[in-house]
Amino acid sequence: MKRLFTTEIGRLRVVSMLEGLSFLVLLGIAMPMKYLAHDPSLVRVMGRVHGGLFVLFAIAVAGAATAASWNARRVAVAFVSSMLPFGAFWFERQLREEQRSLEAPPQR
């Protein structure tokens, strides 16, 4: 758990999960409340939260891309996954595997 906050990829994993969760709350709860219950207040709040988390996500992607020498395709996959419902969770799983492979002891 500690490694989540000590590496660029670990921090990106955390931000990705939070950003993905805020996106699902925005789409699955706030938007139906706006259009079905005619109450846009939750969209205003969650829209700001999600927007802030997306900015943090972009910063975290930049940090991880620099630290891990990602190519442009990998960065594009990160951003596209953040725009798809449940995409952030798929991306986090990819990051978890990448982090495990980086931390694994070299095999002989």
N, C-alpha and C positions, 0 to 999 in steps of 0.2 A: 504494500500500500504506500509506503514511504517513497518508492521509486516513481510514483505517479507525479510527484511534485518536484522531483530533482532532475528530471530530464525534459528536454524540449518535447519529445514525443509523448511523455507522460502527461505533461501539462496540456498538450493538444488533445489527448484522450479525454481528459476531464472536461475541457471546454466544449469538445465535440458532443459529449453526452448531454451537457447542460443546454447547449444550443439546440440539439435535436429534441430534447424534452420540451423546451419552450415553444418550438415550432409545432409540435403535436398539440400542446395545450392551446396555442393560438388557432390552429386549424380545427381541432376536435371539440373544443369547449367555447372559446371566445367567439369565433365566427358564428356557430349556431345560436349562441346567445344574442348576438347582434341581429341576426336575420329572423330568428324564430320568436325570440322574446322581446325584440325591439329594444335591446339594452346594449348600446355600444361601449359602455364604460370598461368592460373587461378587455375589449379589443385595444382600447387606448393604453391600458396598463401593460398588457402582454405584448403589444406591438413594440413598445419602448424597451421592455425587458429583452425581447427577442432581438431587436435591433442592436442593443448594447452587447448582447452575447455574440451576435454575428461579427461585430467589430473585433471583439476579443478573439473569436475564432480566426478571423483573417490575420490578426497579429500572431497568433499561435501557429498558424500554417506557415507564415513567413519565417518564424523562428525554427520550426522543425525542418522546413525545406532547406534552410541554410545549414543547420547542424547536420542533417543527414544527406546532404547533397542530392536532393530530389531533382528530377528533371521536370520540364514544363508539363508533361503529361500527368505525372503524379500530383502536381499542384492542381491541375484542372480537375482531376478525379476528386480531390478533396473538396473543391468548391461546388462541383456538380452534385456530389453526395449530400452536401449541406442544403441543397435546394429541393431535395426529394424527401417526402415523408418516409421516415424510418431509414433514410440514407445515412444519417449521422451514426446510427447504431451499427450499420454494416461497416462504415469507415472505421469506427472505433475498434471493431473486431480485427480489421486489417492492421491497424496500428498496434494492437496488442500482440499480434503474431510477429510483426516487425520488431517490436521491443524485445520480445522473448528471444528472437534469433540474434539480436545484437548483444543480449546479456548472457547468452548460452556460452559455456566454456568451449574453446576450440576442440574439435574432435581430432583424434590422431589416427 
